[in-house]
Every structure is written in C-alpha cells, then in structure tokens.
C-alpha cells in the first residue's frame, strides 16, 4: 500500500495524559472535546498517510506542528501513524481529529479544515514537553467562513519573511484570509511593471521629514524601547546623500508569499487604496490629480481626479497586474476616507457629474466604485470596499467591510441592499490602539450578534482584525500590538462555545508563554499588587503580582523609565517615604514591555463626617446635556434630570450627550486603606472627602485608572463624575485584597 513518509527525528512535544478537556488550553475553543484517557506515544520515525494528493501541500505545516529534522518521500496511502483524509460529508472548514493509542486520524471537509485540524494538533503537542499526545476526540467547525487579519505595510514596511512568519501564526489560530494593505499616502509597496515610478519614488521617503517616523523616534526616546526605531535594514542612502526609509515587494516576492499562504489554507486579499489615500500615485503622476500636484486637504489627502479618463485607465492597468498576482476570489479597492473638496472645484469632475447625472461628488465616487466593480467582475473577481461604499448601488456580489462602529447605518444599509459584509468594527477589532489591562477582554467580549444583523445573518461572511502601522515601525512592535488580542479575535471568529472570560484569560496566558519560549514579542499583561496612586500610614510592603512566571520585572525608585540594566524585582519592596516606583515588564527573551507607574504618599486616616441627617440607600445622580472634555465643566451644561442610583453606572434613560455627577456618602465599615478604580470612555474622576482619589479625566478611549485613600470607619462624602458624547462606558468600583475589580457594595452607598 502506498503511503506518505515523514521522517521525524528528535525530541517531540509531550502531553499529559491525565488532563481533562478543559485543561488542553486550546485557542480557539473547539465545539466538542472528548478526552478518552491515555496517550499516544510519538514514534522516533513517523509515517504520515494522505488519502488525497491535494493534501500534500500540508506537509510543511504538519512538520511545523510536530517538529522534525527531516521529511521523507511523498506518497499516497491510507495507513500511517498520522492519517489525513478529505471527507466531503463534513462542512467546508470542519474537521474531525482523533488521537488514540495507535496514532492520529484527521478527516476534514476541505483543505482548510485539514490545516485547522493540524493547528489543533500543534496545540495538543504543546500541552506537555516530551514524547506523548493526549488521547482525545475533537469535532470542530468554524462559526464564520471568513476569519481575517489585515496588515498595513504602506505606513511602515515589513519584509516578505516577516509577512510569512505572520501567515504561519495566522494558520496556527485558524485564520484563513490575509488582507494586505499595500498602498496608502505614506508608501507604495507593490511592483507594477507598467508604472515603475510607483516604487522607484513611492516606496521611499525621508524619515527626518515624515511625521509618522518622527513620532516613532520620539516614542523610542520617551519609552527607551528599540521597537519604535526604524530597522536599519530598511534604510538606504540616495544619490544626494539623504537617508531614506522604505521598501517594496517585487512581483516574484508577491508570488512567493501568495503560494506560501495557499499551503496554509489562507487566501490573500490585496488592497491598493483608491481614489483616496493616493498621494504616492499623484507624486509619481501629478496629472492624475485635480490640482496637478500631491496635496493634503482639510482632513485627508486630496484624491485622484475622477473626471480625468486617464485616472480610470491607470486604475484598471494597475489592477490588471494585481489580478495576475493574486488568484483569489476577492480584491479590495479601499475607497475610504475620500475628501471630495478638490472635486467641487475641478471642471473635469463637475463635467463627469453632469454627463452621467451623478448629482454631486458623492455620486461621483459611487460611479468610480461601480466602474471598478464591473472591471473586477469582468476579470472574475469580487470587489471589497470599506463601508464608505455603502449605498453606492453596487451589485449584490460586492462586499462591504464595516469598520466605522459609530456608523451602524452603513451596516444596515449594506445588508438591506443585499450585500455581504465583513464585521471589522474599529471599537473592538482594530489592533493599533493603545492597550491596557482591559484590552484583551474587550476584544473577547465583542458580540457580533449584537450588531444590526438580525434577519441577515447569512450575509455576514465573518470577522476581520486590522493592524494599521502609522506608529508600528518594526516587527517586534507589530507583534506587541497583535498579541494576545489576536487570540481573542480567533476565538470570536471560530468558536461557538459560551463565553468564559476567566477561562479565556487563563488559556491566553498559556499561549503567551509559548510565544515567550519562541522569542516572539507580545503585550505582557499588567502587573498587580498596587494602584496608580497609593497611600500608606507608616510604611507599606509592595508585593508585585506577575501574570505568569516567565515575565521579568525591573524597576526604578526615582520615577525614571526602567531599562534592561535596572534592578530586578526579586521580592517585596518596603516603602516608608513618599516615592514613585516605576515597574517594567520584559519577556523572557528580553523584549521590553510597558512601564507601570506607582506613586506612594504617606497619609493618615481621614475622620468620618457627621451628617446629622437620616440617609437613604444609593447616590444622587444628576444628568447634564454636556458636550466637552473635562469633568470639572459638566455642571456648566443644562441639567436634564436628577434621580437616585443604586450603583455607579450609566442610568438606563441616559442617552446622547452625557455628563453625570454622582454625589452622596461612602459608609466605610472599618478603618483602613481602600482602593478604587474607574474604567471609562471618556473621562471620569472620583473624589472622597474632597480629595482626588482617581483621576481618569479627559477625552480618551476605554482606560482604567486607580487610586487609594486612608479612611476611618464612618461616613465620607463621595463624588464621581463622568462624561461622554458618543455612547461610552462607565465602570466604577473597588479593588479587593486579591486584586479583583468589584462593584462598590450597595450597602456602602448613601445619600
């Protein structure tokens, strides 16, 4: 009987046969896991049988899942230590994996399902560290057919080797769509042979005059983090002696990446953004703009001139070469954030509007998108665009990528028009924003079903996470932004299991430690054991709680940013005078993480207040119609209502412009130091006895701040302020002795 032979020699990962399904730490969580007991001992020489030659391309990923020193001849067969087979009775992407005492059996409904099964096998292999796999039966299938990740290489460039490394990670977590954002105002990264100027000029820039690069250099100085510095390998000197930064992919590079992605079951969706975000086109071909030069408008760059026939010819010629490089079904036009002011003053654009009876500049953009959609269709491709294309009267085959989470109307409009959509809301699935202790669970907590999709579920292709790279100049920084949040995005896109935040955090910690062991960067979870602002009576002992053992913590006592040579935290620190401690996390391989500041101030117990009145449960809450950026100004707005709140939360009736002021008393049960926190979007403050305890003021995304105050038993006046003008979040509570965030007990609230 013919068979496929892999020679796998050397140490292989082991699994602990006594562990149950809940302890396998799989991400994303599979649909069903049956732990049958026992284990399979991996042989020193492993044979792998393929029931279909179409599965030969999976050999390298399987060798990656079960590390090997070599591979043998590829032959068809049905018997082996590992057997791979296609079973068309299973749905596309679904798989069945069985590990028994005599070997491993994988059956899947498609090639992508086999890749997903191998990804699970790799995680099973990582459970232990020696010679066995746990005996399990897993039946699994994806929640969504589309599980995407986007990398922006226009703002900052990443080499083909780095892109391939990310593709491998994507496959490990069952992503199957790679959206490659190849062009933007800041860089053109793909060779177009008909227009060599695009890369000759558009792939390079002077970092000394480019704002993104200047910002990164400033952050490198402020944070002492080399991951913010431009890679020297991407710098060159031009004929005038200037240092230039950049890079691009040759067409051969593109073919190599596309072929590699295909072996991992990943489709590559290219995006060459038009008609906006096109400064690099205009710098090379000024005649394609309305003004004859590259320029910046009020908010975004000036777009291509859509009244110029040469613009349409250029776009089609570029995409014709793109179609030859990317043999997949979908191609992304972009078509987002187009500032149309230039078109209002352009005779050619106005003539086009009149000629085709387009109405206005919005109609002009819709015309261009429809023209490109027809061109795509003529070449066997389907168009994807950002949700700005909603309402452009496209055919039902066009796909809308909904990103503006504050614009639910574009999602509804697209679904009602019959278009398929990809959910990619900036609020949850953009991975370039600042992270904090809540970032991971914020992504994990996203509920796609809560969007306006009722009755249109079949039109939702799936989910898409994005990384924009304006301030992400290196691969290490990209990995910091991506992980561990990509674990949560994987779980959202694949798993149908009920959500368990604590369980997911535990599993994610295991996977972060695996990244650690392999030298990858990621955002290390926050340290515990202290607040941002801390008080003590005589002295205190600071005992830092690390998220897991491999994390390295260094610190300073003078408020300076810790470096790799700063003192190593090895045990409790005694504080008996005012000071500022700065703690910094490092991965086991030495990559610098975030710094946490902890200010300590000597204090005394604040005496309680005698009110002389009978108090009732809850706090008084006043709602003001506030539009502003500071908690202290809330009461300058019109008062909308006054009521009593049993807890500190946004009252159900409060909508639109929000300015809330909670007042009353805290009934403190015993003398002690109390820790409070505010987790809000936007600003918030918490005062006790007139003293600022938590200052989380100002406009910002979801951010937590914490603080302490020493209080004697009895009543203490409390005031909590909060504002938001776009539907935010207010979470106020206390931090208990175990570091858990809990609501302020209702019995402590009085008014």
N, C-alpha and C positions, 0 to 999 in steps of 0.2 A: 504494500500500500504506500502511495506517495505521501510525503509529509514535508512540512516546513521545519527546518532545523535552525535553532538559535543556540549558539554556544555561550552560555552564561556562566563565567568562572569567577570565583572570588566571593567575598562576603556579601550577603544579601540581607535586606532588612527583615527583621523577625516581627512576629505578632504574638501577643499574649493570649493564649487560647482560653484563658479563664474569664476574659472580659465579655460583658454583655453588649447588645446593640447600642445602648445609649453611651457606651464608653468608646465607640470607634472613632469619634471626633470627625465625622465626615462633613465636608462642606462642598457643595450644598447637600442638605439632608435628603436622603433618598425616600421614596414612597414607602417601601416596606423592607425591613431587615429581619431575617430570621437567623438567630445565632444557634447553630446546631451543635456546638461543643466540639472540642478537639481542635486540631490544626492540620495544616498541610506543610510538610517539611520540604522546602525547596531543594531540588537536587543540584549538584555541582554542575552537571551538564543538562540543560533543559531543552526539551523538544517542544516546538510550537506548531500546531497543525492549523491550516487555513482551509475552510470549506469552500472558499471562493477567491479567485485570483485578485478580485477587486480589493481584497483586504491586505494585499502585500504591502501597500503604501503605509500601513500602520506599524510596520516592524520597528522603525526607529523610535516611535513613541512608546511602544511596548518595552523596548530595550531601556528607554529612559525610566519607565515605571519600575522595572526590575533591573537595576544597574548591572551592566555586563562588561566584560573585557573583549568580547568579540561576537560575531554572529556567523552562522553557517549558511549553507545554500538554501535558497527559497524554493520550496516545493509544495504542491497542493497535497492535502491529506485531511483525514478526519480523526486521527488519533494522535495524542501527544500529551505532554504534561500541561500545556495550555492549549485550548482549542478555541478558535474564533470562527463564528459562523453567522451568516445572514438568515434571519427568519422573517419572511415578509408578512407573517401574521401579526407581528409586533408593529406598533405605530412608528412613524418616522421619528428617530431620535431616542426611542425607547430601547431598553436593554434588559437582559436577564443575566446575572452573574452568580455563579455558584463555585464556592471554594470547598472542596471535600478532601478527605484524606488521600485520595488518589490523583488530585490535580485540580485545574481551574477550567471552567467551561463558561464561555461568553457567547450569547446569542443576541442579535440586535436587528432592528427593523431597517437600518441603514448604516452606511459607513460612519456617519456622525455618531450614531448610537454606539458603535464599537469603540470609537475614540472616547466617548463619555464613560463607557464601562472600564476602559483601561485607566482613565483618570481616577476612577474609584479604586481600582486595583492598586494604583500607586499609593493612595492614601492608606489602604489596608496594609501595604507593605511597610509604611512608616509607623504603624502602631507600635511595633517592637523595634528590635535592633539586631537581630541575629539570623535565624535560619527557618522561621515558620511564618505562615499566614493564618489568620483566624478562620475557622470553618464557618462560612455564612452563606445564606441565600439572599440575594438582593434583587428585587424587581423595581424598576425605576423608569420614569418618563418625565420629560420636561413640562413645566407649566406653560411656557411660551416657546414657540418655534424660533423666535428672534431673540438672541441673547448677545447684545452688542457692547463693544467698547470702542471709543474714539480717541485717537492720539493726534494732537495738533503738532505737526512738525514744521509749520510755517513760522511761528513766532520764535521757536528755538528748534534746532535741528537735532535729530537722533540718527545714528548710523544704522545701516541695514542689519548689522549684527545685534544692535540693541533692540531694534524692532522685532527681529526673530526671537530674541530672548523673551520679549513681552508676549509674543504669539504663543510661545510654549507655556507660559504661565496662564494665558487665557484658556488654552486647551485643558490644563490641569483643573480649572474650575468651570469647565463646561460652557465657555463662551464660544459662539460659532460665527460671529460677524465682527470683522475688524474694519472700522471706519477710519480711513486715512485722510486726514485734513492736510492736503498737500500744498495749498496756496492760500495766501492772505496778503494784507497790506505790507506785512513785515518780511515776507520771503516767498520765493517761488522755488519749489523743491523737486520738480519732476522734469526730466529732459523731454522737450518737444522738438523733434528734429527739424520740423519746418520752420520753427522760430527759435533758433539757438540763443538769441539775445535774452530770452526769458531767464535762462540760468546763468548766462555769462554776466548779466547785470543783476538780475533779480535774486540770485542765490547768495549774494554777498552784501555786507553792509559795514559801516564804520561804527563799532560799538561805543566809541567815545562820544558819538552824537546821537545814538539811538536810545530813546527813553527807557525801553524795556531793559536793555543791557545796563544802563546807568542805575536803574532801580535795583537790579540784581547785585551789582557791585556794591551799592550802599548797604544792602542787606547782608552781604558777605562780611562787611566791616562791622556792622552792628551786632551780628549774631556769632561771629567767628566761625562760620560754617562754610567750608570749602565747596559744598554742594551748590552754592549760589554763584560760583565763579565759572566763567565760560571755559570749556575744555580747550586746552592748548592745541589739541589735535585738530580743532576746527578753526584755528586762526591761520591766516596767511598774510604775507606782505605783498602789496601791489607794486606796480612799476614806479609809483610816486613815493614809495616808502611808507605808505599808510598800512596800519594793521587792520585787516578785515576779518570779519567773522561770518561763517556760513557753511554751506554745503548743499548738495542735491543728489538725487538718485538718478543714475543712468537708466536707460530702458532695460539694460541687462540686469541691473540691480532690482528693478521692479519685477521683472520676470522671476528672478530667484526668490524674492520674498513671496510672491503670489504662489509659486509652486510649492514652497515650504508650507505656507498656510494651508494649502489644499490637503497636504498629507496629515494635517491636524484637524481636518474637518471644518476649516474656517474659510468663509468667503471674505474677500477683501473688497470693500466698497470705497472707491476713490472719490474725493471731493475736491474740485477745482472751483472755488467760490466765484460766482458771477451773478448779477452785474456789479454788485458792491464788493467791498473788500478787495479791490483790484488795482491798488496803487502800483504794484510791481509790473502789471501789464502796461499801465499808462506810462510808467517811467521808460519802458522799452519802446512803446509805440504811442507817443503823445497824441497822434491824430485820432486815436480811439476814444478820447475824452471830449467832453463838450467844450472845455476851455483850452484844449491843446496843451495841457500840462497836468502833472500829478498835483493834487491839492487836497487839503483837509477841509471839510465842511464844518457846520456848527457842532455836530455830534460825531459823525462818522466820515469816512473818506468820500470824496466825490466819485460817483460811479462811472462806468463805461457809458459812452453816448449811444443810446438805443435808437436814435434817429439816423445813425450812420450805418449804411448797408455793410461797410467793411467790418463793423463790430460783430454782426451776426456771422459773417463769413469767417472771421477769426475764431469765434467761439466754436463753430462747427468743425473747423480744421483741427483745433486743439483736441476736442473730444473724439474726433475720428481716430487720432493716435491713441487716446486713452482706451477706447474700445478694444483696440488690438492688444493692449497690455493686460486688461482685466476681463477675463472671460466669464464673469459672473452676471447674474440677472439684473442687479441694481447698480445705478450710478448716481452720485449725489451732486446736485447743481449748486447747493448752498442757498443763494437768493435771499439772504437775511440782512437785516440792518442796513437797508439801502436808503441813503439820504437823497431825496429826489429834488432838492432845491436847484441843482445845476440844470435839471431838465426843464424847469419852468422858464428859464431864460435862454434856452437853446432853440434856435429856429428849426434845426433838423428834427429835434424831438417833438416840438409842437406840430410840425408838419406831419410827422408819423401819427400823432394822436388824432389829427383831423382826418387824415387819409383813411385810417381804419376805424374811425368813430369810437375811439377808446375812452373818451370822456375826460380823463385827466391823467396825471403822472402815475397814479396807482394802476390805472388801466394799462398804461404803457409797460409797466413792469410785468403785469399779468400776461400781456401779449408776448413779451420776450420769453417768459417761462413756458407758455403754451407752444411757442415756436420750437424751443429746445426739447420739450416733451415729445413733440411729433418727430423731431430728428432722432431722439433716443429710440423711440419706438420703431422707426424705420431701420434701425441697426440692432433690433432685438433686445433693447434694454428698457428698464422701467426707471422713471425719474423719482428721486427722493429730493425733497427740499425742506428747509426749516419751516416752522409754522407760519412764517410771513406769507407763504404761498397759499394759505387757506383762503378760499373764496375766489380763486383765480380761474374758475370754470375749467378745471383740468379734467382729464378723463379719469374714470374710476381706477385705472391702473397706477396712477401717481400716488406716492406715499408721502405723508406729512409727518415730519419729525417734530413732535410737540415739545418745546423747551421752555416757553415762557409761562411758568407756573402761575403767574398773576393774570394770564390771559386765557382763562378757561373757555372763552367764547371761540377761540380758534380751534380748540379741540372739538367742541360741539359742532362747529361749522363744517369741519372736515368729515366727521362721522356722518352727519346728515347729508353731505354731498356724495356719500358712498365711497370715500377714500379710506384706504387702510392707514393706520397711524402707528408710530413708534413712540412710546412714552419715554421722555427724556427730560423731566422737569428739573430746572436749574436748582430748585429748592432742595432736592434730595440727591440727584444723580450727577451733578457737576462736581468733580473731584479736585478742582483747582483752588477752592476757597480755603480760608484759614480754618484749621482744625482745633478742636478742643476735646475735653473729656466726654462730651456727648455726641461727637460727630459720627462715630461708628453706629451707635444705636439709632441715631436719627435716620441714617440710610436704611438700616434694618427695619425700622418702624414704618417705612413708607408703605401705603396700601394702595396699589393701582386700582383696586375695585372702588375706592372712594372717589375716583375721578368721574367725570360726566360721561361714562361709557355704558350705562345701563341700556340694554337692548341692542348694543352694538359690539358686544364682547368679541364676536368673530372677526371684527375689523381691526382689533388690536393685535398687531404682529408680535409685539413684545416690548422689552425694555432695553435702554441704551445708556451706559455711563460714559461721561466725557471728561477728558483732561485737556484743558486749554493751558498753554505754556508761556504766557507773557512773562511770568516770574518763575519759570521752571527751566533753567538753562542746562541741567545735567541729568543723566540717567538716574543717579542717586536721588536727586530731588524729585524726579518723576515717581520713583518707587515710593518715596516718602508720602507723596500725595495720593498714590493709588492704593497702597496697602495700609491698614487692613480693610478699607472701605469697599474694595473690590470683592472681598469675601461676602460682604452683606449684599452687594448687587448681584452676585452669583446666586445667593440664596433666594433673593426676590424673584429672579428670572426663571429659576429652575424648580424650586421646591414648592410643594403644596402642603407641607406639614404645618400644623398650628404653630404660631409664633411663641417662642420662649426666649425672652431677652437674656436672662441669666445663663441659660444653657448655650445660647449662641456666643455670648462673650467668652464663656469657658472654651468652647471649640475654637474660636478665633485666636485665643491666647496660645493654644497648641500650635496652630498654623503659623503664628508669628514667630514662635520659637524655631519652627522648621526653616523659615526664611532666615532667621538668625544663623542657624547652623550652616546654611548655604551661602552666607556672606551678602545677602540682599538687604537693602535698606527698607525701612517701613516706619510708620509713626508709632513709637513706643507709647503705650497707654500712660496716662498720668500717674504720678506718684501720689500716695495717700499719706495720712498722718498729720496733716497741717492744713491751715486755711491760707488764703492770700494775706489776710490781716489777722494777727494772733495777739492775744494778751496773756499775761501771767501775773500772779500775785507776788511771789517771792522769787521763784525760779521754776523752770519747766524743763522737761526732758522731751526732746524731739526725736521721735522714732519713725523713720521713714518706712512706708509700706511700698515695696516694689510690686509691679504687676506680675512678674514671674522671675525666677532665679537668675536667668542669664542676663538680665538687664544690669548694666554697670551704672552706678550713680556717683558723680563727683560734685563738689560743692565749694562755694566761697562764703566768707563771712563779712565781706566788705561791700557787697552789692554788685561786684563785677561779674561778668559772664564767665562761667567755668569753662575750662579747656581740658584737653586730654591729660594735661600735667597737673591739674588742680587736685586737691586732696580727695582721696577715695572714701566714700561713705562706707564705713565698716561696722557701725553700731550707733546707738543712741548718742545724741549731742545735748549737753546741758547748756541751757541759756539762762543767764541771771542778770543780763543788762540789755537795754534796747539794742537791736541789731537787725540787719537784713540778711537772711540766708538765701543764697541762690543755688538751686539744685538743677543738675542737668543729667538727662538720661543719655546713655550710649548703648549701641548694640554690642553684642559680644565681639563682633569683628571690628569695633572701634568707630563706627559711624555716629556722628554727633546728632543727638535728637533735640527736643525742645528744652528750654530752660523754664523752671518754675520759681517764682519769687515768693518768699515767705517773710513778711515783716513781723517782728516781735516787739511789743511795747509793754513795759511794766505798768500795772494798773492796780486798782483797789476795787473792792466790791461797791457797786452803786446802790445806795439806800433806796428802799421802795417809796412809793408815793401814797399818801393818804388822800383818797378822793372825797370822803365824807358823803358819798352817794351810793345808791344801790345800782349795781352794774348788771347788764344782761349779756347773754352769750353772743359771740360774734364781734365783727368790726363794722363800723360805719364806712360805707364806700360811696364816694362821690364821682360821678362820671362827667367829664368835661369834653366838649367838642374841640379837642386840641389838635392842632397841626403845628408841630415844632420839633425841636431837637434837644430839649433839656427838661428834666423833671421839675426843676425849680420854677418853670414858667407855666406849668399846667393850669394853675388857677387863674391865669390871665384870660383863659378861654371861657366860652359860655357854658354854664352849668346845665347839663342835660337831665340828670336825675340824682337822687340820693336814696340809698337803701341800706339794708343790713346784710352782710355777707357772713356765712357760716365758716368760710375758709378763704384763703387768699388765692383767688382765681378770677379770670375774666367772667363777669356775670353773663348769663345766657343772653340777656336782652341787649348787651352792649355790642354795637357793630360800627363799622366805618372808622371815623376819626376817634381815637381812644386816648383819653387822659384820665387815669384813675388815681385817686388818693384814698388809701385805707387808713383809718385812724381808730385808736382805742387803747387798750392796755394788754400787756402780757402778764398773766398771773403765774409768776415763777414759783415752782414748788419747793425749791431748796437753794441755799447758797451755792454758787458755782460759776464756772466759765461755760458759756453757751455759744455754740457755733451755728451760724445761719448762712444760707446761700440764696442767690437769685439767679435763675436761669431764664433769660428773656430775650425777645426780639420785639421791640427795640430796647430803649433804656429803662432802668429801674434803680431805685435806691431804697435802703432800709435803715431807719434810724430808731434807736431805743434811748429813752431819756434825753432826746435831742442830739445824741451823738451818732455820727455816721458809722454804721457797722458794716454795711455792704454798699459799695459804690459801683453800680453797673450802668452808669448814666451814658447818654449819648446815643445817636443812631448807630445800629450795628445789627448783624445777623445774630442767630442764636448763640449766646455767650453766657457762661457762668462766672460769677464772682462770689467770693465767700469771705466771711469775717467773724470775729469773736468779740464778746463783751462779757465782763465780770459783773454778775448781778446777785444782789441779796434777795432772799425769799420775800415775795410780796408782789405788788402791782408796779408795773413800769410802763410809762407811755410809749406807744409804738406808732410809727408812721411808715407806710410803704407806698411808694409812688411808682407809676408805670405809664409809659406812653407807646403808642404805635399807630401808624396811619395806613397800614396795608395788611391787616389781618395777621397779627403776630402770635407770640406765645408768652405766657406768664406762669412761671413755676417758682414758688417761694417756699422755703422750708428750713429744716434744721438738719445738722449732720450729727449722727449719733456716735457713740464710742467705737463702733465697728466701721465707721466711715460711710455708713449708708445714708443716702438722702431720703428724708421722711417729711411728710407734711407737718406744719406746726400743729400740735394737738389742739383739737377744737376746744377742749376744756381750758386751754391757756388763753383763749381769745375772749376779751371782754370789752364792752362799750357802755 
